[in-house]
Amino acid sequence: TIQEALKNDMTKFQFEGKEISLDPRTGIFITMNPGYPGRAELPESLKALFRPVSMVVPDLALICEIMLMAEGFQMSKILS
């Protein structure tokens, strides 16, 4: 598997009968949106191989306020 090849510092490994080059700097990401129709849950055995990450919409007004404050603006909240 990919994990075993990474653990053994291999540059190539066999996967389903084919030799595949391995770059240890490469990551694999999956998007899970279980609320959408037609989407199935990922099996637990596969879920265990990935770390969960939550994403939210950034608060742009707060980001602007902090940037303006850092630049010395006195009325950063109003300007943001």
ChimeraX attribute file (.defattr): number of C-alpha atoms within 10 A of each C-alpha:
attribute: neighborCount
match mode: 1-to-1
recipient: residues
	/A:1	9
	/A:2	15
	/A:3	9
	/A:4	10
	/A:5	15
	/A:6	15
	/A:7	9
	/A:8	9
	/A:9	12
	/A:10	14
	/A:11	12
	/A:12	14
	/A:13	16
	/A:14	12
	/A:15	10
	/A:16	7
	/A:17	7
	/A:18	8
	/A:19	10
	/A:20	13
	/A:21	11
	/A:22	15
	/A:23	12
	/A:24	13
	/A:25	5
	/A:26	7
	/A:27	6
	/A:28	5
	/A:29	9
	/A:30	9
	/A:31	7
	/A:32	12
	/A:33	10
	/A:34	11
	/A:35	9
	/A:36	8
	/A:37	7
	/A:38	7
	/A:39	10
	/A:40	11
	/A:41	11
	/A:42	11
	/A:43	8
	/A:44	8
	/A:45	8
	/A:46	8
	/A:47	12
	/A:48	10
	/A:49	9
	/A:50	11
	/A:51	8
	/A:52	11
	/A:53	6
	/A:54	4
	/A:55	5
	/A:56	5
	/A:57	5
	/A:58	8
	/A:59	8
	/A:60	10
	/A:61	13
	/A:62	13
	/A:63	12
	/A:64	15
	/A:65	18
	/A:66	16
	/A:67	14
	/A:68	17
	/A:69	16
	/A:70	11
	/A:71	10
	/A:72	10
	/A:73	13
	/A:74	11
	/A:75	11
	/A:76	17
	/A:77	14
	/A:78	8
	/A:79	12
	/A:80	15
